[in-house]
């Protein structure tokens, strides 16, 4: 009466299920649904007719599995196809002591092709297993509880104990109507997935191609049958392949089943001017999501969907491209998840598609791929399409870039008034030689509007410490190329993740604190402004400055980098590179890239009459207090313009005689630079600041000459405004003087009006006394003394009043 004793041929658990007795039924682990017993070795053999296949569906499956492990070490179910006595099972059982001596014979260690899988733990149900022929073996093994460690037993107890050893309950059926496997081509590329109804893998061995057909093609197959095809392209250190499929025939009833494509995007054929708009003209599909990541794949647009699901009587238009090396197709019946549904004999749809594996770099975002050969890693980015984005080399499944790779990234500014900025979030290119970078490397080339030549940026970047500096293209760059190369050795890295941004004059990177790359070139008059300086004004972030100076032909510039304190280093061992900041000096035939903190002054003589200073500071990596840079420049005459130690225009120029071991040749400086508290003759000597040379005559210069500093260009640009301000100041001063004069005059008049009458009478008496003295000079002495005394007394009083008046007038005048 116990259901688990049905079909039991030998105690305790040796079962045989024969198709001639029953076509379908159920079976259990012993004592199900209670906890199964330890030390069980149970055999469930299924024997069908020659034309039949066996289908097992697990409805319940809970078998103990050691926590945090991937394999079945204690209890398990072993499944075998097309055999009832597999050699692999006999080898496995020989390790247990209770087996018979007959099972102890030596068996070869060859791989058993009949083994389907091992089951333990818990699974998402229902779980289906299929045989390829009329024989299938299920062997259940349970070992003793005591073999569990204390930690394992503790974890088992935490999970409600016996439920971990519930066992299994399953249904079986013998069917001659199950899907035939003839549609799976028998070669090294195509392989049936053991234990499935009709799943298969199709692998690439170097850009393969073929036909993909539904089971029973060209006849329809049952919609309740679930078949999945996995197309696997190459994805290793050397190659990345995409999978492409295109349907030739399609007819699936939407009420019964649907075909689902995973991990793919659809591209419409370039010949189609419009897309299908409704299900009447194409297949029913899920909601469309657009993405620009793969735009212009073969110069076409892509539609991205989480699942591409199709049914109907019209084939899906366009081609379907995998997002990486794997593409999956599944034929899914609508009622497959029903708990009591087994495959029936209802016929369904059919389809046929062409597939091919294509070497591709289309995982990398770009505006356009190579139009002639899409398998070449030749990617293009246009300012007319997007102003900023990322670029990176294609990577394998291990997230390393490909060996023997040749990848070019092309950037196209909109016009000659546009600039391109490139920088990197990380950089990891393997190479032991950080100087020559002979193995894997990154290089730059560019074209100008004014020339058909290709120019090479002289620096090569490689290694994981030699970080490339931020790069801003020079004026009138028409086409900029980033070239990535790797050899075929086993050494690799993560590659790089670069960013690009096309800039115009309104970019927030350009500040009023310094000249921007779009400012005009500054002409330097060697007589009016023979020297100056350029500074970063501290060390700001997210700023781009560029100074371009040119002087008269025949003259050159002496550059003196007095201060350099920015992040990074190109001199340490190994070098760190200049990830966030760079000071770049351009001149004829030479480019210098500088970062870090220098301890000595750096001198540089240009080979022509121009130079350009470029300072780029992006997001800083540290908060260290740094000063940026300070650079002095001086217009000089070099040795080619010096004869017999005499400068051209020797009455205006001073000869800097070499007194040190400097590699720089002798040169001349303008005499106006003598004794100006800065040594312009360095590194040759300090003669220009020697007191004996300070008496030398300085050439006559215009009274409107500007000070010898970098600010003179500002004064020249605003000279008219300065003159106007000066005239206004003089006018206001004159008006103020007139007002003061009028004020003094009014004050004196008022004082005269307010003088006491006694002062006026005294003045009249004085006049009379003087006349009387002249007439009576012969008067007696006593009368004269008295008169004189009277005069002096009166005069003293009057003088006091006059002194006070004079002092008031002087005070007003002084104010």
Beta strands, then each sheet from edge to edge (+ up, - down):
strand 1: 8-10
strand 2: 14-18
strand 3: 24-28
strand 4: 40-47
strand 5: 53-63
strand 6: 76-81
strand 7: 115-119
strand 8: 121-122
strand 9: 127-130
strand 10: 135-142
strand 11: 167-175
strand 12: 190-192
strand 13: 200-203
strand 14: 209-213
strand 15: 227-232
strand 16: 241-251
strand 17: 257-262
strand 18: 264-267
strand 19: 289-290
strand 20: 302-304
strand 21: 307-310
strand 22: 319-322
strand 23: 326-333
strand 24: 350-359
strand 25: 378-382
strand 26: 388-392
strand 27: 406-412
strand 28: 419-428
strand 29: 441-448
strand 30: 454-456
strand 31: 471-472
strand 32: 477-485
strand 33: 495-503
strand 34: 522-523
strand 35: 531-535
strand 36: 543-550
strand 37: 556-565
strand 38: 581-587
strand 39: 590-594
strand 40: 602-605
strand 41: 610-617
strand 42: 628-636
strand 43: 642-643
strand 44: 646-647
strand 45: 653-656
strand 46: 667-670
sheet 1: 1+ 2- 4- 10+ 6- 7+
sheet 2: 3+ 11- 5+ 8-
sheet 3: 3+ 11- 5+ 9-
sheet 4: 12+ 13- 15- 23+ 17- 21+
sheet 5: 14+ 24- 16+ 22- 18+ 20- 19+
sheet 6: 25+ 27+ 32- 29+ 30-
sheet 7: 26+ 33- 28+ 31-
sheet 8: 34+ 36+ 41- 38+ 39-
sheet 9: 35+ 42- 37+ 40-
sheet 10: 43+ 44-
sheet 11: 45+ 46-
end
